[in-house]
Amino acid sequence: MIIVMQKHAAPEAVERVIGFIRSRGLQEHISRGEERTIIGAVGDERVFHPNELESLPGVERAIRVLNEWRIISRETQPESSVITVRGVSFGGGAMLDITANPQRADNADAVFADPFYLPARPYASGGSGNEKEQIRAMQAGIARCHEAGKPAVVRIRDVRQLAPALEAEADVLYLGGELMSNRALQDEVGRLNTPVVLCKDKHHRADEWLVAAEHIALRGNHHIILGEAGTLSFEPEHPYRLDVDAIVRVRKASHLPVIANITRLWHGDMPQQVLYKLAEAAGADGIVNSL
């Protein structure tokens, strides 16, 4: 990490920064100029956040040199990871067709299910609200997938739904973007040996996405798949769009497989067929669609 001191920062401020760096087990490298002093923190800078240094008197800014993720980075593992579930490989260069339409399961590589979906409005159609019925429907759906030899990717929306999904033998757990900041749930899936899809929320950046994936990996579960399901758009009629830039960036920074969920992104100006090609061009390893 590089710490830039303010113009003519007092020697006491410089010594305070040096003391802070040493307290975290790192060493300092000092470059003194006519107006500014620049301090390099030598060692694993992930032990502190830039804000901690920027809050010290006399510090103008702190700049990271290393990323906040290590296990999932290409620096650690240059080759792309491949996660194989029931003979289907996520990653490795093959483009997976993951259908959200159970009627098309026989022609797809895997099946996506969202058994615990509830509409935002209490009187809207689209969800029973009875969790026992949802669990029974999920069990039946997963059983049909397995009979057809297809892996089931099951979306969970709450930590309480982990146990029913695992008991029903869900092959891959899918965490939607609304769960990207839920560290308690990420701790739980991090202790499992079950593959998990971690989606980026519509307002999160790619680096925050990777930090959340690293959080899961640190708990021991390295069977992680990154999921992109849309980011905010500037078009009022179409509020969400495929985050192509994020897919490209995480493919470059991380060895984890990436899938794109386009089931809620398509519209008249951007049909699913076009989104499919965009996600493929960006480097996605699989696409969840409802075609």
DOMARPA-913882 format. One record per residue: x, y, z of N, C-alpha, C in turn; residue in three letters. Coordinates in steps of 0.2 Angstrom, whole numbers, plus 5000, padded with zeros to 4 digits. Layout:
REM DOMARPA-913882
XYZXYZXYZALA
...
REM end
This chain:
REM DOMARPA-913882
500449945000500050005000500450065000MET
500250114997500650184996500250235000ILE
500550265005500250315009500550385007ILE
500150425004500350495003500250545008VAL
500750575011500650625017500450695014MET
500150735018499950795016500550845015GLN
500450895011501050945011501350965017LYS
501950955018502350985024502050945030HIS
501850885030501550845036502150845041ALA
501950855047502350855053502750795054ALA
503350795056503750725057503350685062PRO
502950715067502550665071502050625068GLU
501750665063501250625059501550565055ALA
502150575052502450525048502650465053VAL
502850485059503050435064502450395066GLU
501850425067501250395069501050345063ARG
501150365057500950315051501450255052VAL
502050265053502550215053502350165059ILE
502250195064502050155070501450105069GLY
500950135065500350095063500550045059PHE
500950055054501150005049501449945052ILE
501949965057502349915060501849875065ARG
501349905068500949875072500549815069SER
500449815062500049765059500549715055ARG
501249725057501649675055502049685048GLY
501949745046502249765039502849815041LEU
503249825036503849875036503649935031GLN
504049985033503950045029504550065025GLU
504350095019504850115015504750195013HIS
505150235015505050305015505350345010ILE
505050385006505250425001505150505003SER
505650545004505450615006505650655001ARG
505150694999505150744994505250814997GLY
505250864992505250934995504650954998GLU
504050934996503450954999503050895002GLU
503150834999502750775002503250725004ARG
502950685009503350615010502850565008THR
503150515005502750455003502950395006ILE
502550355009502750295013502450235010ILE
502850185009502650125006502550075012GLY
502050035012501949985017502049915014ALA
502649885016502849825013502649765016VAL
502349725013502049665016501349655014GLY
500949605017500249595015499849655017ASP
499649695013499249755015498549745016GLU
498249675015497549665016497449665024ARG
497949665028497749665035497449735038VAL
497449785034497049845035496749875029PHE
496249925031495949955025496150025024HIS
496150055018496450115017496150175022PRO
495550165023495150215027495550225034ASN
495750165037496150165043496750215043GLU
497050215038497650255037497450325035LEU
496950335031496750405029496450445035GLU
496250405040495950445046496450465051SER
497150445049497650475054497850545052LEU
498050585056498250655055498850655050PRO
498750705045499350715041499350675034GLY
498850625034498850575028498350605023VAL
498550615017498150635012497750585009GLU
498050525007497650465004498150405005ARG
497750345004498150285005497850244998ALA
498350214995498150184989498350104989ILE
497950064988498049994988498549974982ARG
498949924983499349894977499049824976VAL
498949794981498649724980497849724981LEU
497549674978496849674979496649644986ASN
495949644987495749614994495549544993GLU
495649514988495549444987496149404985TRP
496249344987496849314986496749234984ARG
496249204987496149134986495849124979ILE
495449174977495049174971495349204965ILE
495949234966496349274961496749234956SER
496849264951497249224946497949234947ARG
498149274952498849274955498949214958GLU
498449184962498549124966498449064961THR
497949064956497849014952497749044945GLN
498249044940498149074934497649034929PRO
497548964930497148934926496448934929GLU
495948934924495248944926494948884930SER
494548894935494348834939493748804935SER
493648734936493148694933492748664939VAL
492148674939491748644945491248594941ILE
491348534943490948484939490348454944THR
489748454941489148434945488748384941VAL
488648324943488348274940488548264932ARG
489148274931489448264925489448334921GLY
489148384923489148444920489648494923VAL
490048524918490648564920490448634920SER
490448674925490448744925491148774925PHE
491248804919491948824918492348784913GLY
492948794911493248754906493148764899GLY
492848824897492748844890492048824887GLY
491648774890491048754887490448804890ALA
490048824885489448874887488848834889MET
488648834895488148794898487448834897LEU
486948794895486348814894485948794900ASP
485748844905485448834911484748864910ILE
484248814910483548844909483148854915THR
482748904915482248924921481648894919ALA
481548864913480948834911480948754912ASN
480548734917480648654918480348614912PRO
479948644908479748604902480348594897GLN
480848634898481448624893482048584896ARG
481948554902482448524905482848474901ALA
482448434897482848384894483348414889ASP
483248474886483648504881484248544884ASN
484248554890484648604894485248564897ALA
485748594899486348564903486148564910ASP
485748614913485548614920484948654921ALA
484648644927483948674928484048724934VAL
483748784933483748834938483048834941PHE
483048834948482348844951482348894956ALA
481848924957481748984962481148964967ASP
481148914971480548884974480348934980PRO
480748974982480549014988480349094986PHE
480249094979480049164977479449194980TYR
479449254982478849284984478749354981LEU
478149374978478049434975478149494980PRO
478349554978478449604982477849634985ALA
477249624982476649644984476249584987ARG
475949594993475649534996475049504992PRO
474649544988474149514984474249494977TYR
474849504975475049484968475149414968ALA
475049384962475049314960475849304959SER
475949234960476649214958476949184964GLY
476649174970476949144975476449124980GLY
476449064983475949044988476049074995SER
476649084996476849105003476849055008GLY
476648995006476648935011477348895010ASN
477748905015478448875014478448795014GLU
477948765017477948695016477748675009LYS
477348705006477148694999477748704995GLU
478148764996478648774992479248724993GLN
479348694999479848645000479648584996ILE
478948564996478748504993478848514985ARG
478648574983478748584976479448574974ALA
479948604978480648604977480848534977MET
480648494981480848424982480648384975GLN
480048394973479848364967480248384961ALA
480348454961480748474955481448454955GLY
481748444960482448424960482448344959ILE
481948314961481948234959481848234952ALA
481448274949481348264941482048284938ARG
482348334940483048344937483548294937CYS
483548254943483948204944483748144940HIS
483148134939482948074935483148084928GLU
483148154926483348164919484148174918ALA
484448164924485248174924485448244924GLY
485048284926485248364926485348384933LYS
485948424934486048464940485448514941PRO
485248524948484748574950485148634953ALA
485048694950485348754953484748784957VAL
484748784964484148814968484348874971VAL
483848924970483948994973483648984980ARG
484049014985483849014992483849094993ILE
483349114998483249184999483349195007ARG
483549145010483549155018483949095020ASP
484349115026484749065029484348995031VAL
483749015033483248955035483148905029ARG
483248925023483048885017483648845015GLN
484248845019484848805017484648735019LEU
484448715024484348645026483848615022ALA
483248645020482748605016483048595009PRO
483448645006483748635000484248585000ALA
484648575005485148525005484848455006LEU
484348455010483948395011483648365005GLU
483448415001483148394994483648374989ALA
484348384991484848364987484948414981GLU
484848474983485048534978485848524976ALA
485948524970486648514967487048584968ASP
486748644967487048704967486648754971VAL
486848794976486448844979486648904976LEU
486048944974486149004971485949064976TYR
486349104977486249164981486149224977LEU
485549254977485449314973485749374975GLY
485749424971486149484973485949524980GLY
485349514982485049544988485449514994GLU
485749454993486149414998486949434998LEU
487149474994487849484993488149514999MET
487749555003488049585009487849545015SER
487549485015487349445020487949405022ASN
488349425026488949385028488749325033ARG
488249325036488049275040487849215036ALA
487549225031487349175026487949145022LEU
488349195020489049175017489449135021GLN
489449145028489849105032489549035032ASP
488849025032488548955032488748925026GLU
488648955020488848915014489548905013VAL
489948945016490648935016490948875020GLY
490548855024490648795028490448725025ARG
490148735019489848675016490348655010LEU
490148595007490548575002490148564996ASN
489648614995489148614990489348674986THR
489348664979489448724975488948784976PRO
489148844975488748904977488848954971VAL
488248984969488249034964488149104969VAL
488649144968488649214972488449264967LEU
487849294967487749354962487849414965CYS
488049464960488249534962487549564962LYS
487449614967486849654967486849704962ASP
486249734960486249784955486649844956LYS
486849864962487149924964487849914967HIS
488149854966488749834969489249834963HIS
489949854965490449854960490749784959ARG
491149774954491449704953491949684959ALA
492349734961492749724967492449704973ASP
491849734974491449714980491149634979GLU
491049624973490749554971491349504973TRP
491949524971492549474972492649474980LEU
492649524983492749524991492249474994VAL
491649474992491149434995491249364993ALA
491549344987491749274985492349254989ALA
492749304991493349284995493149265002GLU
492649305004492349285011492149215012HIS
491749195006491549125006492149075006ILE
492649095002493249045001493649045007ALA
493649095011494049095017493749045022LEU
493049025022492748985026492948905024ARG
493248895018493348835016493048805010GLY
492448835008492148815002492448854996ASN
492748814991493048844985492648834979HIS
492148794980491648784974491248844973HIS
491448894971491148954970491048974962ILE
490448994961490249014954490049084955ILE
490249134951490049204951489449214946LEU
488949244949488349254945488149334944GLY
488049344937487849414935487149414933GLU
486749454937485949454935485749524934ALA
486149574932485949634930486249694935GLY
486349754932486549814935486049864933THR
486049924937485649984936485750014929LEU
485250024925485250054919485050134919SER
485250174914484950234914484350244910PHE
484050194907483450194904482850184909GLU
482450234909481850224914481350164912PRO
481250154906480850094904481150024906GLU
481850024906482149964907482649974912HIS
482549964918482949994924483549944925PRO
483549884922484149844923484449824916TYR
485149814916485449794910486049744912ARG
486249704907486749654909487449694910LEU
487749674915488349714917488949674913ASP
489049684907489549654903490249674905VAL
490349734907491049754910491249714916ASP
490749704921490849664927491049594925ALA
490749564920490949494918491649494916ILE
491849544911492449544909493049554914VAL
492849604919493349614924493449554929ARG
492949524931493049464936493349404932VAL
493249404926493549344922494349354922ARG
494449424921495249434921495549434928LYS
495149454933495449454940495449384944ALA
494949344942494749284946494749224941SER
494949164944494949104941494249064941HIS
493749104945493149064946492649064940LEU
492249014939491749014933491249074934PRO
490949094929490449154929489849134925VAL
489249144928488649134924488249194924ILE
487849204919487449264918486649244918ALA
486349274923485549264923485249314919ASN
484949304913484649354909483849344910ILE
483549304914482849294914482449354915THR
482749404919482349464921482649524917ARG
483049514912483349574909483149594902LEU
482849544899482649554892482049594891TRP
481949624886481349664884481349674877HIS
480849724875480749724867481349754864GLY
481749794867482349824863482949774864ASP
482949724869483549684870483249614871MET
483049574866482849504867483349464870PRO
483149404873483549354876484049334871GLN
483949324865484449294860485049344860GLN
484949414860485449464860485849464866VAL
485449454872485849454878486249394879LEU
486049334876486349274877487049284873TYR
487049314867487649324863488149374867LYS
487849424870488249474874488649444880LEU
488249404884488549364889489049314887ALA
488949284881489449234879490049274877GLU
489949334873490549374871490949404877ALA
490649414882490949444888491349384892ALA
491249324890491649274894491249224899GLY
490549234899490149194903490249124902ALA
490249074907490349004906489648974905ASP
489149004907488448984907487949034907GLY
487349024905486849074905486149044907ILE
485849074912485149054914484649094910VAL
484249064907483749094902483149054903ASN
482649084900481949054900481749044893SER
482149034888481949024881481748954881LEU
REM end
